[in-house]
Amino acid sequence: MSAEVTSVKDRSDDVLARRAGLGDRSSFAEIFDRHGAALYRYAVRMLNGDHQSAEDAVQETMTKAWLKLDRFRGDSSLRTWLFRLVANECIDSLRRRRPIVVGDDLISVLSREAAPGPHDVASVLELQEALDKALLELPWRQRAAWMLREVEDLSYAEIAEVLDTSLAVVRGQLHRARATLAIRMAQWR
């Protein structure tokens, strides 16, 4: 049995996708092991830190992947295809949500929290929190493009495919996202 597990781990994504499309559960489990964490990281950030909704989005993505892998043509990489599925789930999740009314009291609290004092600069946790808040301020497509490039290391072409847009739009979204983040994160340099 361990020889089967080892051989599954050594297979390429394309082979795993074909085998999973034919109903091979161990191949599908390996696909999840390889890509599940990245899909979850992406979903959490795209769903404004809502871990439960991110889990739901990844679960729905993997369910759809299992059901549709037999029709996966391989026009893109399996990883890109999975990110496209989770991006669609995140968009659908955000559409289903009711908007939250934000009062002036909440905005002033967030403003105070976004400006930590010099004694907090050394804290890695606070740096992560500041980055999370800065990312939440980005428009959805800019945040998506930045996450896919900087965290998940997808190419511009793969990002364009995931976001169903052109390379020029991806470049523009990344440029604007980086510029905004540079301003928001300037205190951490």
C-alpha positions in Angstrom: 0.0 0.0 0.0 2.8 2.5 0.8 4.2 1.9 -2.8 0.8 3.1 -4.2 0.9 6.2 -2.0 4.4 6.9 -3.0 3.6 6.5 -6.7 0.6 8.8 -6.4 2.8 11.5 -4.9 5.2 11.2 -7.7 2.6 11.8 -10.4 2.2 15.1 -12.3 -0.9 17.2 -11.8 -2.0 16.3 -15.3 -1.8 12.6 -14.6 -3.6 13.1 -11.3 -6.3 15.1 -13.0 -6.9 12.4 -15.6 -6.9 9.6 -13.1 -9.2 11.5 -10.7 -11.5 12.3 -13.6 -11.9 8.6 -14.0 -12.8 8.2 -10.4 -9.4 7.5 -8.7 -9.9 8.8 -5.2 -6.3 8.6 -4.2 -5.3 10.8 -7.1 -8.0 13.3 -6.1 -6.8 13.2 -2.5 -3.3 14.0 -3.7 -4.6 16.9 -5.7 -6.2 18.2 -2.5 -3.0 17.7 -0.5 -1.0 19.6 -3.1 -3.4 22.6 -3.7 -5.9 22.7 -0.8 -3.8 24.9 1.5 -3.1 27.5 -1.2 -6.7 27.6 -2.3 -7.7 28.1 1.4 -5.1 30.9 1.9 -6.5 32.6 -1.2 -10.1 32.2 -0.2 -9.5 33.6 3.3 -8.0 36.8 2.0 -10.6 37.2 -0.8 -13.4 36.7 1.7 -12.1 39.4 4.1 -10.7 37.0 6.6 -13.9 34.9 7.0 -12.4 31.5 7.7 -15.7 29.7 7.7 -16.7 31.1 4.3 -13.2 30.3 3.0 -13.6 26.7 4.2 -17.0 26.5 2.5 -15.6 28.0 -0.7 -12.7 25.5 -0.8 -15.1 22.6 0.0 -17.4 23.7 -2.8 -14.5 24.1 -5.2 -13.2 20.6 -4.5 -16.7 19.2 -4.9 -17.0 20.9 -8.3 -13.5 19.8 -9.2 -14.4 16.2 -8.4 -17.5 16.4 -10.5 -15.9 18.2 -13.4 -12.4 16.6 -13.6 -13.6 14.2 -16.3 -14.2 17.3 -18.5 -10.9 19.0 -17.6 -9.2 19.5 -20.9 -5.9 20.7 -19.7 -6.0 24.0 -21.5 -4.5 25.5 -18.4 -2.6 24.0 -15.5 -4.7 22.1 -12.9 -3.6 24.7 -10.3 -4.8 27.6 -12.4 -8.1 25.8 -13.1 -8.6 25.2 -9.3 -7.8 28.8 -8.5 -10.4 29.8 -11.1 -13.0 27.6 -9.4 -12.3 29.0 -6.0 -12.3 32.6 -7.3 -15.8 32.0 -8.7 -16.9 30.5 -5.3 -15.5 33.6 -3.5 -17.3 35.9 -5.9 -20.6 34.0 -5.4 -20.1 34.0 -1.6 -19.6 37.8 -1.6 -22.6 38.3 -3.8 -24.8 36.4 -1.3 -23.7 38.5 1.6 -25.7 41.5 2.8 -23.7 44.6 3.0 -22.6 45.7 6.5 -23.5 49.3 7.4 -20.4 51.0 8.6 -20.9 53.9 11.0 -18.4 56.7 11.8 -17.6 55.1 15.2 -16.3 52.0 13.5 -14.2 53.9 11.0 -12.5 56.0 13.7 -11.7 52.7 15.7 -10.2 51.2 12.5 -8.2 54.3 11.8 -6.6 54.2 15.3 -5.9 50.5 15.0 -4.3 51.0 11.6 -1.6 53.3 13.0 0.4 51.3 15.5 3.1 53.1 17.5 6.9 52.6 17.1 7.0 50.0 19.9 4.8 47.7 17.8 6.9 47.8 14.7 9.0 44.8 15.7 6.0 42.5 16.1 5.6 40.1 13.2 2.0 39.5 14.2 1.2 43.2 13.9 2.9 43.4 10.6 0.7 40.6 9.3 -2.4 42.3 10.8 -1.4 45.5 9.1 -0.9 43.7 5.8 -4.3 42.0 6.2 -6.0 45.3 6.8 -4.2 46.9 3.8 -5.3 44.0 1.6 -8.9 44.4 2.7 -8.8 48.0 1.6 -7.9 47.0 -2.0 -10.6 46.5 -4.5 -11.4 42.8 -5.0 -9.6 42.3 -8.3 -6.4 44.1 -7.1 -6.4 41.9 -4.0 -7.0 38.8 -6.1 -4.2 39.6 -8.5 -1.8 40.5 -5.7 -2.5 37.3 -3.8 -2.2 35.1 -6.8 1.1 36.7 -7.8 2.9 37.5 -4.5 1.6 34.6 -2.3 0.7 31.8 -4.7 3.4 32.7 -7.3 1.2 32.4 -10.4 2.4 33.9 -13.6 0.6 36.9 -15.1 -0.9 34.6 -17.8 -2.3 32.3 -15.1 -3.7 35.2 -13.2 -5.4 36.5 -16.3 -6.9 33.1 -16.8 -8.1 32.8 -13.1 -9.6 36.3 -13.2 -10.9 35.9 -16.7 -9.2 39.1 -17.9 -6.3 40.2 -20.1 -2.6 40.4 -19.3 -2.8 44.2 -19.6 -5.5 44.3 -16.9 -3.5 42.0 -14.7 -0.5 44.3 -15.0 -2.6 47.3 -14.2 -4.3 45.7 -11.2 -0.9 44.6 -9.8 0.6 48.0 -10.3 -2.2 49.7 -8.5 -2.3 47.1 -5.7 1.5 47.4 -5.2 1.3 51.2 -5.2 -1.5 51.2 -2.6 0.2 48.6 -0.4 3.5 50.5 -0.6 1.8 53.6 0.8 -0.2 51.6 3.5 2.8 49.6 4.5 5.4 52.4 4.4 5.7 52.5 8.2 6.9 48.9 8.2 9.9 49.6 6.0 
